[in-house]
Amino acid sequence: MGKLNSATSTEIERRQFIKWVSLSSLSLALPLTSCNFGGSTKVDLPIDLSNLKNVYDFERLSMKVMGEDALLYLNGGADDLKTVKLNSEAYQEIQIRARRLIDVTNVSTEVNLLGQTLDNPIIMCPVGFQKFFHPDGEIGSAKASVKKKHQMIVSSVSNYSVNEIAEQSQAKLWFQLYPTVDRKVTKKLLERAETAGCKVCVLTVDSPVLGNRERGGTTLTKLMGDKILKMGNYEGIMPEGTTFDDAGMTWDIIAWLRENCDMKIVLKGIVTREDAALCVKHNVDGVIVSNHGGRQLESLRSTIDCLPEVVEEIDGKIPVLIDGGIRRGTDVFKALALGATAVCVGRPYCWGLGALGQQGVEMVLDILKAELIRDMQLAGTASIEKITKEHVLIN
Ligand SMILES: Cc1cc2nc3c(=O)[nH]c(=O)nc-3n(C[C@H](O)[C@H](O)[C@H](O)COP(=O)(O)O)c2cc1C
């Protein structure tokens, strides 16, 4: 970016960020009037919460509360949104093979993952800029994660800093990393994450450049420009000329991360057996099969279609997680049956956040877990390890 002689370094930093945002996934913005900063509009109050029975009900409610541009940002994707749609639709090609006469009075959803015992295998994806959706932002999501016992991954580009989120929520967070070109900045981000207590660093590897998002306005740019929203983790550490994505990043980054932090390293965005093999070779601690919710490269396969080859290649050496298009307990069940250790959800909990703030996130998490438990009972699987590939059939 060209130097602006008349600007102060803070001003330059701010303009650099604004430029990045306006080109990025984050630029599918919302008008000030329609974001929850300004309060909501098209919804009859009080809302009858008992009508909110599944995550799609939250999607519909969020549409009324958040306004069109906010939803363009949250629900948007690359090019013609083919991969966004495919992620969900591909689950319809998989049928469940239920077993009978098995005692499912008590069901355990516990999983062991990266040295932790999790109450359940439904993890909250890193999603940036959550104060767009509701003033509770990432702190609301993190408080919900603690109350409902779900692991949450905080985005590098959260509005609240990872330290603020950890402090206010007491959550044991994982930290998602966009490394930036300037490794001094990366190191400071890692330090901030470790100070906040994060034990896992989720490195996003599907974004050497930003995907092509064609819809959205300029309001996010305006919100950032007016300093109504900030990017907590980068406050005070972004020198002039730094960019957030790093098109030059290669497998060398793994060794660099090992030298510069003590967190476990999980790679998010793996979609092929070749890269799965390289993950094992480079001793990463886990992978997330992900296509960024269809927001980066268009015409990728659905993630559930990518999962089997990654699982086969990794062959139990490290955990394999998956995200993208998971909307029902049956989707979680199918992913686990095809070899995922755990799943991550993105948009669904943000629909909850946008609709009702922290309470909406709690309700979405409750719904997904209740659906999973019921589905496990109906399929004759009393624990997560009992869910095997014999329980599914792919068309
Ligand atoms: C609004 C939005 C913002 C996102 N921000 C990030 C981010 O900051 N870092 C990241 O690695 N992935 C980000 N993602 C991708 C998610 O982590 C995840 O891969 C995707 O949302 C999963 O698909 P789903 O929304 O269908 O569940 C974002 C996704 C959305 C929808």
PDBQT file of the ligand as one rigid body, heavy atoms in Angstrom, charges set to zero:
ROOT
HETATM    1  C1  LIG A 401     -18.997 -14.578   8.924  1.00  0.00    +0.000 C 
HETATM    2  C2  LIG A 401     -17.886 -15.570   8.936  1.00  0.00    +0.000 A 
HETATM    3  C3  LIG A 401     -16.637 -15.197   9.369  1.00  0.00    +0.000 A 
HETATM    4  C4  LIG A 401     -15.600 -16.130   9.408  1.00  0.00    +0.000 A 
HETATM    5  N1  LIG A 401     -14.384 -15.760   9.917  1.00  0.00    +0.000 NA
HETATM    6  C5  LIG A 401     -13.386 -16.676   9.973  1.00  0.00    +0.000 A 
HETATM    7  C6  LIG A 401     -12.143 -16.331  10.555  1.00  0.00    +0.000 A 
HETATM    8  O1  LIG A 401     -11.946 -15.222  11.031  1.00  0.00    +0.000 OA
HETATM    9  N2  LIG A 401     -11.165 -17.282  10.551  1.00  0.00    +0.000 N 
HETATM   10  C7  LIG A 401     -11.353 -18.541  10.023  1.00  0.00    +0.000 A 
HETATM   11  O2  LIG A 401     -10.440 -19.362  10.037  1.00  0.00    +0.000 OA
HETATM   12  N3  LIG A 401     -12.543 -18.890   9.502  1.00  0.00    +0.000 NA
HETATM   13  C8  LIG A 401     -13.560 -17.988   9.472  1.00  0.00    +0.000 A 
HETATM   14  N4  LIG A 401     -14.759 -18.359   8.970  1.00  0.00    +0.000 N 
HETATM   15  C9  LIG A 401     -14.968 -19.756   8.520  1.00  0.00    +0.000 C 
HETATM   16  C10 LIG A 401     -15.484 -20.618   9.672  1.00  0.00    +0.000 C 
HETATM   17  O3  LIG A 401     -14.487 -20.787  10.652  1.00  0.00    +0.000 OA
HETATM   18  C11 LIG A 401     -15.915 -22.016   9.206  1.00  0.00    +0.000 C 
HETATM   19  O4  LIG A 401     -14.905 -22.594   8.435  1.00  0.00    +0.000 OA
HETATM   20  C12 LIG A 401     -17.234 -21.997   8.415  1.00  0.00    +0.000 C 
HETATM   21  O5  LIG A 401     -18.092 -20.987   8.879  1.00  0.00    +0.000 OA
HETATM   22  C13 LIG A 401     -17.920 -23.351   8.572  1.00  0.00    +0.000 C 
HETATM   23  O6  LIG A 401     -19.065 -23.413   7.816  1.00  0.00    +0.000 OA
HETATM   24  P1  LIG A 401     -20.548 -23.166   8.399  1.00  0.00    +0.000 P 
HETATM   25  O7  LIG A 401     -20.678 -21.699   8.621  1.00  0.00    +0.000 OA
HETATM   26  O8  LIG A 401     -21.417 -23.666   7.305  1.00  0.00    +0.000 OA
HETATM   27  O9  LIG A 401     -20.705 -23.946   9.688  1.00  0.00    +0.000 OA
HETATM   28  C14 LIG A 401     -15.822 -17.449   8.947  1.00  0.00    +0.000 A 
HETATM   29  C15 LIG A 401     -17.094 -17.824   8.532  1.00  0.00    +0.000 A 
HETATM   30  C16 LIG A 401     -18.121 -16.913   8.534  1.00  0.00    +0.000 A 
HETATM   31  C17 LIG A 401     -19.485 -17.366   8.114  1.00  0.00    +0.000 C 
ENDROOT
TORSDOF 0
